[in-house]
Amino acid sequence: MGEDGLVAAAATAEERAFEAGLRPRTLAEFVGQRKAREQLSIMLAGARGRGRPPDHVLLSGPPGLGKTSLAMIIAQELAVPLRLTSGPAIERAGDLVAILTALAPGEVLFIDEIHRIARPAEELLYSAMEDFRVDVVLGKGPGATAIPLDVAPFTLVGATTRAGLLTGPMRDRFGFTAHLDFYDPDELVAVLARSARLLGVELTPEGATEVAGRSRGTPRIANRLLRRVRDYAEVRADGVVTLDVAHAALRVYDVDPLGLDRLDRAVLTALVKRFGGGPVGLTTLAVSVGEEPETVEDVAEPFLLRAGLLVRTSRGRVATPAAFTHLGFDPPDQELGRSQVPPAQTALFSEPGFRAEAAPES
């Protein structure tokens, strides 16, 4: 993974394999998401007492917050096998039939990105979730025949990063839903402390706090940064991740105190310096930083919006006063409607195509 992806919440295939060794095995080991953990604990205890599979579970929230880990924990707590697949992998109804008919009684089926499942397969899943039965249609037209197939009772755990794309009938068939929120810094410190023990990294409380503060509230990013800081500590220090070592390492990897990376700062810098804080259209902003509009919208903007550094308006993207301050500029003068940019930058704004105005005379 390149430096530009260091604070991306999505995981690569290689990183997923590495994460397997750091995943918690039980709800007691899982850090954060207190309400969801408590609710899941009660539901699973009730299901174990009745000797029946629990209700189907829907987990929603941004990537990297622990949806896959919770699915694995559910299977572990129930002492049953876990079958993993993803929505994009189920392209036809036949793909889903093959998976469902191979399930053992009580098994947990985890479908990641369930909102991307093909519509024919989704409709087939309705009867499987409710009645543990699927109807396989053979033939076409008037001569088509539906053959019912029984499915062993199972628990479906669906995960989605875009709950709004789920259809109403699909959402209604889940007996338990939980939305995972971003983590507090203290929770991330606990995540880092546990990961450091498993990795054999000597991590001071101050070093953990520094890494946690730049992790965008996401455990996956925190663990990724910890591995990079560990490398720096072993190569250029004595192997101990202290505050100074963490600060120096993250400076090398171009992750600033707010957790912004190169792309984030490029977007903010272009918005502030080239366009006077906006508003500016997405396509224009993307061209100015040499990226595709989808990359800016899907990779950079979500965190900039959550951090209060950028807002979307009907006229385009606008930088907030906090963005100006973070980049070292004076916030915009609301009364004059212009940005008080340092005089050294005014020459840049006079170039053709730039809409920013020079700083007002004092």
MARDREN-26046 format. One record per residue (C-alpha): residue number from 1; residue in three letters; x, y, z. Coordinates in steps of 0.25 Angstrom, whole numbers, plus 2048, in hexadecimal, padded with zeros to 3 digits. Example, Ala and Ser with C-alpha at 12.3 -4.5 7.8 and 13.67 -1.06 7.14 Angstrom:
   pos   code   east   north    up
     1    ALA    831     7EE   81F
     2    SER    837     7FC   81D
//
This chain:
   pos   code   east   north    up
     1    MET    800     800   800
     2    GLY    806     80E   7FC
     3    GLU    807     819   805
     4    ASP    7FA     820   7FF
     5    GLY    7F2     814   804
     6    LEU    7F8     814   812
     7    VAL    7EC     81A   819
     8    ALA    7E2     813   80F
     9    ALA    7D7     80B   817
    10    ALA    7D6     801   80C
    11    ALA    7DF     7F4   80D
    12    THR    7E7     7ED   803
    13    ALA    7E7     7DE   802
    14    GLU    7F5     7DE   808
    15    GLU    7F1     7E7   813
    16    ARG    7E5     7DE   816
    17    ALA    7EE     7D2   818
    18    PHE    7F6     7DA   822
    19    GLU    7EA     7DF   829
    20    ALA    7E6     7D1   82C
    21    GLY    7F0     7CF   837
    22    LEU    7EC     7DC   83E
    23    ARG    7DD     7DA   83E
    24    PRO    7D6     7D8   84B
    25    ARG    7D0     7CA   84D
    26    THR    7C5     7CD   857
    27    LEU    7BC     7D9   85B
    28    ALA    7C4     7DB   868
    29    GLU    7D1     7DD   85F
    30    PHE    7CA     7E6   855
    31    VAL    7CD     7F5   858
    32    GLY    7C3     800   856
    33    GLN    7B4     800   851
    34    ARG    7AF     7FE   85F
    35    LYS    7A0     7FE   85C
    36    ALA    7A1     7F5   850
    37    ARG    7AA     7EB   859
    38    GLU    7A0     7EB   864
    39    GLN    794     7E9   85B
    40    LEU    79B     7DD   853
    41    SER    79F     7D7   860
    42    ILE    791     7D6   865
    43    MET    78C     7D1   858
    44    LEU    796     7C6   857
    45    ALA    794     7C2   865
    46    GLY    785     7C0   863
    47    ALA    788     7B8   856
    48    ARG    792     7AF   85D
    49    GLY    787     7AD   868
    50    ARG    77D     7A9   85F
    51    GLY    786     7A0   856
    52    ARG    782     7A7   849
    53    PRO    789     7B0   840
    54    PRO    787     7BF   843
    55    ASP    780     7C9   83A
    56    HIS    787     7CE   82E
    57    VAL    791     7DA   830
    58    LEU    793     7E6   828
    59    LEU    7A0     7EE   82B
    60    SER    7A1     7FC   824
    61    GLY    7AC     807   825
    62    PRO    7B9     80C   81E
    63    PRO    7C4     802   81B
    64    GLY    7CE     7FE   825
    65    LEU    7C5     7FF   831
    66    GLY    7C4     7F0   834
    67    LYS    7B8     7EA   82C
    68    THR    7C0     7DE   828
    69    SER    7C6     7DC   836
    70    LEU    7B8     7DC   83C
    71    ALA    7B3     7D2   832
    72    MET    7BE     7C9   836
    73    ILE    7BC     7CB   844
    74    ILE    7AD     7C7   843
    75    ALA    7B1     7BA   83D
    76    GLN    7BC     7B8   848
    77    GLU    7B2     7BB   853
    78    LEU    7A8     7B1   84D
    79    ALA    7B2     7A7   84B
    80    VAL    7AE     7A5   83C
    81    PRO    7B5     7A5   82F
    82    LEU    7B6     7B3   827
    83    ARG    7B4     7B4   818
    84    LEU    7B9     7C1   812
    85    THR    7B5     7C7   804
    86    SER    7B2     7D5   7FF
    87    GLY    7A7     7DB   7F7
    88    PRO    7AF     7DD   7EA
    89    ALA    7B3     7CF   7EA
    90    ILE    7A4     7CA   7E9
    91    GLU    7A1     7CE   7DB
    92    ARG    796     7C4   7D8
    93    ALA    78B     7BD   7E0
    94    GLY    792     7B0   7DE
    95    ASP    79E     7B5   7E5
    96    LEU    796     7B7   7F2
    97    VAL    78E     7AA   7F1
    98    ALA    79C     7A3   7F1
    99    ILE    7A0     7AA   7FD
   100    LEU    793     7A8   805
   101    THR    791     79A   802
   102    ALA    79F     797   807
   103    LEU    79D     79D   814
   104    ALA    79E     795   821
   105    PRO    793     796   82B
   106    GLY    795     7A3   834
   107    GLU    7A1     7A8   82B
   108    VAL    7A3     7B7   82A
   109    LEU    7A3     7BC   81C
   110    PHE    7AA     7CA   81A
   111    ILE    7A8     7D2   80E
   112    ASP    7B0     7DE   80D
   113    GLU    7AC     7EA   805
   114    ILE    79E     7E4   805
   115    HIS    798     7F0   7FE
   116    ARG    79F     7EC   7F1
   117    ILE    799     7DE   7F0
   118    ALA    792     7DB   7E3
   119    ARG    783     7DE   7E3
   120    PRO    77E     7D0   7DF
   121    ALA    787     7CA   7EA
   122    GLU    782     7D4   7F4
   123    GLU    773     7D0   7F1
   124    LEU    777     7C1   7F3
   125    LEU    77E     7C5   800
   126    TYR    770     7CA   806
   127    SER    76A     7BC   807
   128    ALA    777     7B6   80C
   129    MET    778     7C0   817
   130    GLU    769     7BF   81B
   131    ASP    766     7B0   818
   132    PHE    773     7AA   816
   133    ARG    76F     7A6   808
   134    VAL    773     7A9   7FA
   135    ASP    76B     7A7   7ED
   136    VAL    773     7A3   7E2
   137    VAL    76C     7A6   7D4
   138    LEU    76F     79C   7C9
   139    GLY    76C     7A0   7BB
   140    LYS    765     7AC   7B5
   141    GLY    757     7B1   7B1
   142    PRO    74B     7A9   7B4
   143    GLY    753     79C   7B5
   144    ALA    75B     7A2   7C1
   145    THR    75B     799   7CE
   146    ALA    75F     79E   7DC
   147    ILE    766     794   7E4
   148    PRO    766     798   7F3
   149    LEU    773     794   7FB
   150    ASP    774     794   80A
   151    VAL    780     79C   810
   152    ALA    786     799   81D
   153    PRO    782     7A3   828
   154    PHE    78D     7AE   827
   155    THR    791     7BC   82C
   156    LEU    794     7C6   821
   157    VAL    79D     7D2   825
   158    GLY    79D     7DD   81B
   159    ALA    7A7     7E8   81A
   160    THR    7A5     7F5   812
   161    THR    7AC     802   811
   162    ARG    7A0     808   80B
   163    ALA    793     804   812
   164    GLY    78B     80E   80A
   165    LEU    78D     805   7FD
   166    LEU    786     7F9   804
   167    THR    778     7F7   7FF
   168    GLY    76D     7F7   80A
   169    PRO    769     7E9   809
   170    MET    778     7E5   80B
   171    ARG    779     7EE   818
   172    ASP    76C     7E9   81D
   173    ARG    771     7DB   81E
   174    PHE    77C     7DD   827
   175    GLY    778     7DB   836
   176    PHE    784     7E3   83B
   177    THR    78A     7EF   835
   178    ALA    796     7F7   83B
   179    HIS    79D     803   835
   180    LEU    7AC     804   839
   181    ASP    7B1     812   83C
   182    PHE    7BF     818   83B
   183    TYR    7C8     815   847
   184    ASP    7CC     81F   852
   185    PRO    7DB     822   854
   186    ASP    7DB     81A   861
   187    GLU    7D5     80E   85B
   188    LEU    7DF     80F   850
   189    VAL    7EA     80F   85A
   190    ALA    7E5     802   860
   191    VAL    7E5     7FC   852
   192    LEU    7F3     800   850
   193    ALA    7F7     7FB   85D
   194    ARG    7F1     7ED   85A
   195    SER    7F7     7ED   84C
   196    ALA    805     7F1   851
   197    ARG    805     7E5   85B
   198    LEU    801     7DC   84F
   199    LEU    80C     7E2   846
   200    GLY    817     7E2   851
   201    VAL    818     7F1   850
   202    GLU    81C     7F9   85C
   203    LEU    812     805   85C
   204    THR    812     810   866
   205    PRO    805     817   86A
   206    GLU    809     824   864
   207    GLY    80D     81D   857
   208    ALA    7FF     816   856
   209    THR    7F8     823   858
   210    GLU    800     829   84D
   211    VAL    7FC     81E   843
   212    ALA    7EE     81D   848
   213    GLY    7EC     82C   846
   214    ARG    7F0     82A   837
   215    SER    7E8     81E   834
   216    ARG    7DA     824   830
   217    GLY    7D3     81D   83A
   218    THR    7D5     810   833
   219    PRO    7DC     803   839
   220    ARG    7E1     7FE   82C
   221    ILE    7E8     80B   829
   222    ALA    7EE     80B   837
   223    ASN    7F3     7FD   835
   224    ARG    7F9     801   828
   225    LEU    800     80D   82E
   226    LEU    805     805   839
   227    ARG    80C     7FC   830
   228    ARG    813     807   828
   229    VAL    817     80E   835
   230    ARG    81D     801   83A
   231    ASP    825     800   82D
   232    TYR    82A     80E   82F
   233    ALA    82D     80B   83E
   234    GLU    835     7FF   83B
   235    VAL    83D     805   82F
   236    ARG    840     813   834
   237    ALA    83E     812   843
   238    ASP    83F     808   84F
   239    GLY    833     800   84B
   240    VAL    82A     807   856
   241    VAL    81E     80F   850
   242    THR    81E     81C   858
   243    LEU    818     829   856
   244    ASP    824     82F   84F
   245    VAL    826     822   846
   246    ALA    817     822   842
   247    HIS    817     830   83F
   248    ALA    824     82F   836
   249    ALA    81F     822   82F
   250    LEU    811     828   82C
   251    ARG    818     834   826
   252    VAL    820     82B   81D
   253    TYR    813     824   819
   254    ASP    80C     832   816
   255    VAL    801     830   820
   256    ASP    7FF     83D   827
   257    PRO    7F9     83F   835
   258    LEU    7EB     83F   831
   259    GLY    7ED     832   829
   260    LEU    7ED     839   81B
   261    ASP    7F6     832   810
   262    ARG    7FB     838   803
   263    LEU    7EE     837   7FC
   264    ASP    7E6     83E   807
   265    ARG    7F0     849   808
   266    ALA    7F0     84B   7F9
   267    VAL    7E1     84C   7F8
   268    LEU    7E1     856   804
   269    THR    7ED     85E   7FE
   270    ALA    7E7     85F   7F1
   271    LEU    7D9     864   7F6
   272    VAL    7E0     86E   7FF
   273    LYS    7EB     873   7F7
   274    ARG    7E6     872   7E9
   275    PHE    7D7     874   7EB
   276    GLY    7D7     87D   7F7
   277    GLY    7D0     873   7FF
   278    GLY    7C5     870   7F5
   279    PRO    7BA     86D   7F1
   280    VAL    7C0     865   7E6
   281    GLY    7BB     859   7DE
   282    LEU    7C0     84B   7E1
   283    THR    7C5     849   7D3
   284    THR    7CD     856   7D3
   285    LEU    7D2     853   7E1
   286    ALA    7D6     845   7DC
   287    VAL    7DE     84A   7D0
   288    SER    7E5     854   7D8
   289    VAL    7EB     849   7E1
   290    GLY    7ED     83F   7D5
   291    GLU    7E3     834   7DA
   292    GLU    7D6     82F   7D5
   293    PRO    7C9     835   7DB
   294    GLU    7C5     827   7E1
   295    THR    7D3     826   7E8
   296    VAL    7D1     834   7EE
   297    GLU    7C2     831   7F2
   298    ASP    7C4     823   7F7
   299    VAL    7D2     824   7FD
   300    ALA    7D5     832   802
   301    GLU    7C7     839   804
   302    PRO    7C1     82F   80F
   303    PHE    7CC     832   819
   304    LEU    7CD     841   816
   305    LEU    7BE     842   818
   306    ARG    7BE     83B   825
   307    ALA    7CA     843   82A
   308    GLY    7C2     850   827
   309    LEU    7CD     855   81C
   310    LEU    7C4     854   810
   311    VAL    7B5     856   80D
   312    ARG    7AD     852   801
   313    THR    7A3     85D   7FC
   314    SER    79A     85E   7F0
   315    ARG    7A4     867   7E9
   316    GLY    7B0     85E   7EC
   317    ARG    7BB     85A   7F7
   318    VAL    7BE     865   801
   319    ALA    7CA     865   80B
   320    THR    7C6     868   81A
   321    PRO    7CE     872   823
   322    ALA    7D4     866   829
   323    ALA    7DA     862   81C
   324    PHE    7E1     870   81A
   325    THR    7E6     86F   829
   326    HIS    7EB     861   827
   327    LEU    7F3     865   81A
   328    GLY    7F9     871   821
   329    PHE    7F0     87C   81B
   330    ASP    7E7     886   821
   331    PRO    7D8     882   821
   332    PRO    7D0     889   816
   333    ASP    7CA     896   819
   334    GLN    7BB     893   81A
   335    GLU    7B7     8A2   818
   336    LEU    7C0     8A4   80C
   337    GLY    7BD     897   806
   338    ARG    7CC     895   803
   339    SER    7D8     88D   809
   340    GLN    7E3     894   811
   341    VAL    7EE     88C   80B
   342    PRO    7FC     890   80E
   343    PRO    802     89A   804
   344    ALA    80D     890   800
   345    GLN    802     888   7F9
   346    THR    7FA     893   7F2
   347    ALA    803     892   7E6
   348    LEU    7FE     884   7E4
   349    PHE    7F0     888   7E4
   350    SER    7F2     892   7D9
   351    GLU    7F5     887   7CF
   352    PRO    7EA     885   7C4
   353    GLY    7DF     87C   7C8
   354    PHE    7E0     87E   7D7
   355    ARG    7D4     884   7DE
   356    ALA    7DB     888   7EC
   357    GLU    7DC     896   7EF
   358    ALA    7E8     89D   7F6
   359    ALA    7E8     8A0   804
   360    PRO    7E2     8AD   808
   361    GLU    7EB     8B8   80C
   362    SER    7EC     8BB   81A
//
